Structures are given as structure tokens and as C-alpha cells.
Amino acid sequence: MRWRGREQSTNVEDRRGSGGRVAAGGGIGVLIIAVIVALLGGNPAGFLQQQQQAAQQAAQQGGAGDPTANLSPEEIERGEMAKVVLKDTEDVWSDLFAASGQRYRPPTLVLFSGSTQSRCGGASASTGPFYCPADEKVYLDTSFFTQLDRQLGAPGDFAQAYVIAHEVGHHIQNLTGKTDYVDEIRSTRSEVEANAASVKLELQADFYAGVVLHHTQKEKQVIEPGDIEEALRAATAIGDDRLQKRSQGFAVPETFTHGTSEQRLRWFMKGLETGDLSQGNTFEAREL
């Protein structure tokens, strides 16, 4: 993906040099479970609640400093890339909102290392990227992309762009009322119905990620050979069926909250190929 030298977003809080870095460890099992629970959106509040005490303790050790202090060159570069991708999402969604007579309010991207705080609870490196509706911020530990590569076999900057665009997709759902709609279902319906609604929310965020990359390519010609394959590997790697089979050897469809690999791939590609928001209503789709 061609991102170097392009404009970066200024809607970024870089907390990576302000304390809160924690030692790596805890076992590979914990890491995989955390990725399954929190990867790419959904509702991470339950897992984050468990991390809150440790995050608060780490935050107390913080202080002002260079945002890139103690970061590897790779993490610094990934932070720069994330700012460019966020700017792409701002450009696309501003245009799409304006086309319907609305003004887009962009989210803030919070870059952190180790742990930090959100209004949805504490965030740690193992939770993966997530969007917090309460403060309208996307939280990202840039070392997560190493996990995406090594644990799930989805390397590449275009795969990373997909992840960020997906989280911004959850912001769009928050602005348009879909998040509240699904939260109502979660609090009033059965677990099976709540899971089904969560799947639709996630698949729509995948579609929105595709829409952003469609329009970014149309306006800025950023896609390079192999980029589409990178995003497809990422979309396939985080399907509920694949993650469950990886962790327990079998899949239980009634417990899916993000969709199968095939579903995630299909909705992302639909957005990427069409760029047409009218085709992304997963809540009314006859087939997912």
C-alpha cells in the first residue's frame, strides 16, 4: 500500500511515551484468547474490565515524554502508517456524509504501548484494536500488528489498513444508531439473538472498511500488487469459525459474534468492489 509521504490525520493521541508500558508475558494461550475475544471491534468491555486494575497501576507510573520513546523502528513506522490510514477514512467519510447533507464527526485514534485507559475500561496490549463508543476513540497498540502477522498469518500494511478502517466502521455505526440498536438487542433478547445481531454489526463494519479502501483507491491510487491478498488473508483469519477451530478444534455457529471467514470476506469485498453504502445493510440482508 502506498502510504509513505501522504497526509496524516491530526486526530491522534499518541500515548506511547507517557508510561503504561508493561512487560510482555502471560503465556501464548492468554494472547490467543485475547485476540479471539477482542480482535476487530465487537464489545470488548468484558475483557477490558479484567484488565482495568493492571492498566490503572501502570498508568500511575506514567509521565510526559517522547511519544516514540522506547519504541522499535517498526512500531514508529506503523504509527505513521496508522495516521495516514485514519486520514483516508476521514476524507472518505466526510465526502459520503456530505453527499447526504450531513457533517462527519471523526473519531480520535489513540496510539498506546502496553496499557492505557478508555471510557470503556482499561486497555492492554493483548486486547487488540477496539472502538469505544463512550469516548468516540479507536484504541490501537501498534505492536498488535506483529501479533496479526505472527499469530494469525495476516501480514502487510494493507491488512493493517483494513483493521483500522474496520474500527472506524464501528464509529460510523455509533453515529448512525446501529450500535445502540444492537446494544438494545443484547440487553433484551436471548443470547442467540444477541450473537446474531453482533455478527451483523461486525459484517457491516467489514463492508465499511471495504468502502473506505474502494474510495481511497479511486482518489489516491494507493493499492499495490499483493495488497488485496493481504486484506483477504486478514478477513479470513479472524472469522469465528476459523478462530474457534484454532482454539478448541471445532466451531459452534450459535456462539459466533463476528461472522464466519467466508462471510467476513464476502462483505469486505462487496464494499471494496462497489463502494456503495446502499449495499451494506447487513441488518436487512436476506443472506449474510
Secondary structure, DSSP 8 states (H G I E B T S, - for coil): ---TTS---S-EEE-TTSS------S-HHHHHHHHHHHTTSS-THHHHHHHHHHHHHHHTT-----TTTT--HHHHHHHHHHHHHHHHHHHHHHHHHHHTT------EEEEESSEEEETTEEEEGGG--EEETTTTEEEEETTHHHHHHHTTS--SHHHHHHHHHHHHHHHHHHHHTHHHHHHHHHHHS-HHHHHHHHHHHHHHHHHHHHHHHHHHHHHH----TTHHHHHHHHHHHT-HHHHHHHHHSS--GGG-SS--HHHHHHHHHHHHHH--GGG--TTT-S--
